[in-house]
Amino acid sequence: MFSDTSAQQTALQSAQRAIAAGVTDGELAALSRAPEVKVRAAVAEHAGTPLTTLLKLAQDTAVDVRIGVARNRRKGIPIELLEDLAKDKSVDVVYALIDNPSVPESLIAKLGRHLHREYAKAARARLSESKNGTWAPAVEAAAEPAPTPTPAVPSFPAIQEPTVARTPVTPMADRSRADALDILLGDKR
């Protein structure tokens, strides 16, 4: 019923919520070495991740982690790192770069002249929309998770069992029982 992609997005979102806004550089560096890919991807996408940690995460073997680095909106990421990500063998990493507003337009223009038609088309579309002022990133970064609303618990009135006067059941006489059976069965005896 659900695709693998939606399960991955859900895991990534819950990992992003786990990384609080006030997390320290040391904690981010420690989380970047976590065995779980989704945690490393969330650290890679976090705008407060130190540059040295981002450089290490950009070399990660997991595609999701490199996508996180490509989505990172931190200002001052070296252009060399972004160019290396633009050469990544995974097209999802390149698409994440194209959709990142902090990636310089000079790199987007370079991607627009690339041989790979699909993401070259996406890069040219971003450039033209940027000139028109209509471009907006497809996916907003979850730097601060939205507060989850607390569900309202409905209150139900207490239900009282109605009091019914019950008459005790008295055993029937054998004759009245036989009459009842005659009526039900008919006169087939």
N, C-alpha and C positions, 0 to 999 in steps of 0.2 A: 504494500500500500504506500509506504513512504520510500522515497528514493534515498540512496546512500548520501547524496549531497545534502539533503535536509538534515539528516542525522549528524553529518559533519558540521553544518552550520550551527546546529543546536549545541553541540559539544564546544565549539569555538566560542559561542556567545556565553555559555556558562563559565568557561575558562576566563573570558574577559571580565565577567562580573566578579570573579574571584580575585582579580588583581585590582586592588583598591587604588583610588586616585592618589592617596598619600603614601604609596609604597616607595621605599628608598632604593637608591641605585644598587646597593649591595644585595637587597632582596631580589631585585630584577635580575641581577647577574647570577644569583643562585638559582632562580627559577628558569633561567635560560639553559641550564644544564639538566633540567628535569627529563626523566625518561619518556614522559608523555608528550607526544607531538603537539597536541592541542594546547598544552601549557606553553611550550616553546613558541608556538605560533602567536599566542596571545601576547607574550612578552615582545616578540618581534614587531607586532603591530602597535604596541603601546608607545605613545609619543614621548614619554619620559625615559625610555630605555637609553642607557649610555651608548655613545658612539662605538666604543670598543666592543661592546656586547653585540651591537647590530652588525659589525663587521664579521664577527664569528658566526652569527645566525645566518648571514647571507651565504655562508659556505655550507650550511646544513644540508644533509642528504634528503630530508623530507621536503617535498614540494610545498606543503602547507606553511612551513616555516619561512621559506623564501617568499611566498605570497604575502605573508605577514610583514616582512621587511619591505616589500614593494608597496604595500598599503600604508606604511608608516608615514605620518604627516609631519614628522619632526623637521624643523627648519635647520638647514646647515648640513644635511647629509651630503657627503662628497659626491660630485658628479661622476667620479670614477666608479663608485659603488653602484650608482644608478645605471651607468652604462654597462657594467658587468651583469646586472639584473636584466637589462634589455637584451642581452645575448643568451639568456637562459634557454635551455632546451624545452622547458615547459611554457606553452603559450599562455597558460593561466597567470604566470608570473608577469609576463609582458602586458596582459590585459589589466592586471592590478596596477602596474606602473602608469598605463595610459589613463586610468580612472583616478589616479592620485593627484589632487590639485597642487601639491607641493613639488611635483616634478616639473622642472623647467620646460618651457615650450620649445626650446632649442632641441632637447632630447626627443620630445614628442614629434617635432618636425622630422628629425632623423628617422624615427620609427615610421613615419608616414611615407618615407621613400624606400622602405624595406621591401624585400622580395616577397615576404609572406603576405599574401593579399588580404587576409581577414583582419589581422591586427594593423596592417598599414591603412586599411579602410577606416578602422576605428580611430586611429591616430589622426587621420585627416579630418574625420568628422568632429573630433574634439577641437582641433585647431579652428575649423570654420565656425563651430558653435561658440568658441571662446571669442572670436572676432566679433560675432553678433551679440555677445553678452548673454547667450541662452544656455551655455554649458553649465551643467551641475554634475557632480559625481553621482554615479549610479547607486552606490552604497555608502551611506553615511557611516563614518567611523564611530565605534561605540566607546569613545574615550571615557565618558561617564554614563554608566547604565541608567536607564530611566527607572524611577522608583516604581516598584511593583505595587499596584493597589491591593489593599487588604480586602479580601472578599467579605461582604456583609453576611453575617450569619442570621438567617431568618428565625424569628421567634414564632412559635406556634402555641395557640392556647391549649391549656391542659384539657384533655377530654375525659369527662367523667362517664363512667358506665351507668347507663340508666337503671334505675331501680325498678324492677318489675316484680309484682307480687306473684310468687310461684305457688301453685297449689300442689300439694303432695300427690304423687301418683299412687293410686290404690290399685291393687291387683284386681283384675276382672274376674268375675265369676266364670266358671267353666261354661255355663250355658250361654252367656253373652259372647264369649269367645267363639264358641261353636257357631253362633248365629253370624258373627262377623266373617268367619271363614266360609260359611255357606254363601254369603253374599259375594265374596270375592271369587270363590271357585265356581260358583253356580251349583246346581244340583247334580254334580257329576260323581257323587259317591256311590 
